[in-house]
Amino acid sequence: MALAFLPSKKAMLSFLENMTLLTVGALLFALGAECVAARGGFLVGDIYGLGILVWSTTGTLTPPIWFLIFNMPLFILAWVHVGRVFFFYSLYGMLITTVFSMILHFEVEINNQLYSAVASGLICGAGIGIMLRSLGSGSGLDVVGMILNRRWGVGLGQTHLYFNGFLFLGCLVFINADTVIVSIIQVYLSSFAMEKVMSMFNQRKLIFIMSDHSKEIAKRITRRLGIGATFLDGRGAYSGENRDVIMTVANNLQLKRLEQTVFSTDKNALFIVENSFAVRGHRDFVINNSALVPDFFKAENDEDPKKLDKLREQAELAVMR
C-alpha cells in the first residue's frame, strides 16, 4: 500500500526533465547576463535588466540580489493567480538563476561592446529558450504576462515588449544613448536565439490535405509512412459539397515523402504546410513498428522526382483556375 503513494516513473522522468531544463537554462542565462552584459556595462531585458540598471546607478547590492527582490512580489501574485505547478517550477528557475548569477564572478574578455552584446544576447536567449521548454520559467515577468493574458487577452510577447520599452526609455536618463542602443541589440538577439532554441526541440509541420480521394490518401500515409491522420469535416465555399480534410503532423524528413504520396494518389489535391510550435503525442513518428517497415522501404513506392514536380505544377494550376 505504501508504494501506491510513490510517484510514477513517468512523473519522476517529467520532474527530472523540467528541473534539468531549468538548471541548464539558468546557467546559460546567468553566464550571458552577469559575466558578459553586466561586466560590459550594458543591460539585458526584463527583470534582470532592471536589476542591472539599479545596481549601475546606485552602486548598492548586486544585479542578482535586485533580481531576487523585484521578483518576490511577482511570485506572490503567481501563488494567487497562477497554477501551483507553474509557480513551483518558476520559483526554482528564479532562485537557481539568482544563485548562478551570484557565484559566477569572472568576466568574459570581449573588448568591443557590440561584440559583447551579440555574445550576451545569443547566450541569454538560448538559456531563456531552454527554460521555457519546461513547465516553468525563470522570471516573474512571465507570471505577470500570464495574468494579463488570462484577464485581458494581452500576449506574453506584448508584456515583455512594453516592459522593455519603458525600461530602455528610463535608461536614457541614467546612461548614454550608445549603451541603450547596444542593450536593445542584445535584447533583440536574445529574442531571436530564444525562438530558435525553442523550435529546434520540436521540428514538426502541420499539414492539411484536401482531396476527392482523402480516404485513399489517409490509408496510404498511415500504412506507408507510419504517421497518424485525422479527418476534419469540410465544405467547399463555392460548390457547397462536403468533403473530408486530412490533418496530420510530420517532421522534416517525412515531409517530402508525404507530399509524394499525396500527389501520386491525387494530382489535383491541395497540400498545405504550416510550422507548428509544439507537438506531443505517441503517433507522430512510429516507423519502429515492424509491420510498417517493409512498406516504408519498398522501392516501388517511390515516384520519379520529375514526375512529382509535374504533378505539383498541375495541382497549382488547378487551384489557380
N, C-alpha and C positions, 0 to 999 in steps of 0.2 A: 504493500500500500504506500510505503514511503517513497518508492520510486515514481509513483504517479505524480508527485509534486515537482519532480525534476523537469527542467526544460527539455524539449525535444532536441534531437540532433540538428534538425533544420533551423530551430530557433537559435541554437548556440552558434551555428555557422553564420547566420544572418547577423547576430550580435558581433561576432569577431570581424566579419567583413566591414560592418559600419564603423567599428572602433578603429580598424586599420586605415580605412579611407580618411577618417577624421584626423588621425595622428599624422599620417604621411602628408596630407594636405596642409595641416597646421605647421609642420616643419618647413615645408617649402614656402608658405606664406611668410612665416617669421624670418626666414632667410632673406627673401626679397625685400620685405618691408623694413626690417631692423638693420640688417647688415649692408644693404645697398641704398635704399631710399633715405632712411633717417640719417645715415652717415654721409650720404651725398648732399644733404641739405635741401631736399625737396619732399613733397608729400605723396602719399598714396591716397586712394579714395576711401570713402565710408568712415566708420568709427575710428579705425586706426589712424587714418589721415587726420582726423580731428585731434587725436591724442598727440600726434607729431607736431601739429600746429601749436597746441597749448604748451607743449614742452619746449619748443623752439622759441616761443615768445616770452614765457615766464621763467624758464630755466629750472623749474621745480619738478620733482619726481622724475619719471621716465615715460616714454611713449607706452610701454606695456601696462604700467600702472594706470595711466589715464584711460587706456583702452578698457581695462577692467572696471574702472569707476563709471565710465559712461555707459557700459553695457549692463550694469546691475539693475537700474530702473527698467530697462527694456525687457530684461528677463523676468522681472516681476509681472509685467504685462503679459508675457508669454505664459506664465503659470495660470493666469486668469482666463486668457482668451484663446490660447493655442493648445493643441493636444499634448498630452504628457510625454508621448514617445518623442515627438519633435523637441519638446522642452529639454528633456534629459540628454539627448544626443547633442543638441545645440549647446547646452551648458558645458558639456565635456569639451566640445570643439572650441568654445570660447576660452575655457580655462587652460587647455593644453596649448592653445595659441599664445596665451599670456606667458605661460611657463617657458616655452621655447624662445619667445622674444626676450625674456629676462636672462636666459642663460647663454644666448648667442651674442657675444660681445665683440667678435672680431669684425674687421672692416674689409670688405672686398675691394681690392685695389683697382679701381677704374677711375682714371683721371678726368675723362671727358664726362660732363654732366648728362649730355644727351645719351651717350652710350650707357650710362648708369640707369637712366630712365627706361631704356629699351630692355636692359637685363632685368631690372626690377619688375617691370610690367609683365614680362613673359613668365618670370618665376612666380610672382604673386598670383597671376591669372591661372597658372597650372595648379597651384595649391588650392585656390578657391574652387576651381572646377572639380578637383578630386573630392573636396569636402562636400560639395553639393551633389555628388553621386551617392552620398549616404542618405540616411533618413533625418539628418540634421544639417546644421550649418555652423559657421564659426563667428557670426556677428549678430548682434541684437537688431541691426537694421533690417535683417531678413524677417525678424519677428514683426517689426512694425509694418513691413511690406505685406506680410500675410494678413494682418489685422485690417489694413486699409483695403486689401483686395476683397476680403470677405464682406466688409461693411459697405464699401462704396465702389467696388469694382476697379480700384486703382491697381495697375500692374506692378509686379515686383521691380521690373526694369525702370518704370517711371519713378518709383520711390527712390531708387539709387540715383537716377538722373537728377531729380530735384534736390536731393540732399547734397550731392557733389557739386551741383551748380551753385547753391548757396555757400558751400564750403570754400570754393575757389573764388567767389566774389568777395568773401570775407578775407581771404588770403591777401588780396590786393592792398588791404590796409596795413598789413604787418610785414609782408615780404615783397620783393621786387617782381615786376611783371615777367621777367625771363624765367624765374623759378616757377611761377604759376604756369607758364606755358609748358615747361618741362614736366610739371606734375600732371597736366592734362594729357600730355602724350603718354605718360606712364599709365594713367587710368584707362585710356583708350586701348593700349596694347594689352593691359590686364584683362579687359572685357573680351578682346579678340582671343587671347590664349585660353580664357575660361571656356568659351564656346567650343573651341577646337578640342580641348581636353575632354569635355563632357560628351561630345559627339563621337569621339574615337572609341568610346566604350560600347557603343551600340550603333554600328553602321547598318541600318536597315532601311529598306524602301517600302513604302506603302503603295500598292498597285491596285488600280481599278480597271476592270476589263468589261467592255460592253460588246456583246456579240449575239447573233442569232443562234450560235452554236455553243452557248455558255456551258451547258451540261457536259458536252463532249470535252470542252477545254478544261473544265474543272476536273474531270475524270483523268485527263492526261497529265495535268500538272501535279495532281496528288499522287498518282502512280509512278510517274517518271521522275519527278523532282523530289518527291517526298516532303512537300510542304503543304500546310493546311490551306483551306479556302472557305470562304463564307459567301452565301448568296444574299444579296440585298434586293429588296423589291424596288424596281424602277419603272418609269413610264416615259415614253418619248413625248417631248413637248410639242412636236409638230404632228406626229402620227397618232399620238394618244394610246399607242399599243403598250401593253405591259410586257416587261422582259426582266430576266434575272441579270443583276450586275454582280460580277465576281469581285470580291475584295480579298486580297492576300498580302502577305509580307514576305520579302525575300532579302537576302544580303546581296552585296555587290557581285559576288561570284555566281550567284544563281540568276541574276537579272537577265543577262544576255540569253541564257538557255530558256528562261521563261518566255521572253519575247519571241524567241524562235519557235517555241511550242505553240504559242498563241497564233502567230501569223501563218504557220504551216497548217493549222486547223481551219482558220478563217482569215482570208486575206483582207477582208473588209472590217475586221474588228477594230475597236477603239481601245488603245492601250495608254493608260495614264499613270505616270510615276510621280510620287511625291516623297520628299525626305521626311523621315519620321524621327522624333526626338528620342523616344524610349519605347521599347517593345519588350514585354515579358510574356513568357509562355513556353510550354513544352513542345509545341509543334512547329516552331519557326525554322528548325533545321534538323531533320531526323533521317539523314541518309545512312546512319549507322544501322538502321533496321535491315536485316539481311534480306528480307523479302523485297526490299526496294532496290537493292544494289544491282541485280542483274539488268533490269530495265534501264536503270540510270546510266549504265556504261555501254549500252548497246550501240554499236556504230551506225546501224541502220536508222536510228532515231535522229541522227544528225542531218540537218539540211545544209545545202550549199550556201555559204555566206552571200554570194552574189544573188542567188535566188531570194534569200531573205530580204536583202536590200530592195529588190524589185517589188516584193510583196509589201514592204513598208511604204514605198513610194505610192503604190496603188491605193493603199489604205488612206494615206494622207490626201490623195486626190479625191477619193470618195467622200471624205469628211468635208473638204472644201466645197464640193458640189452640193 
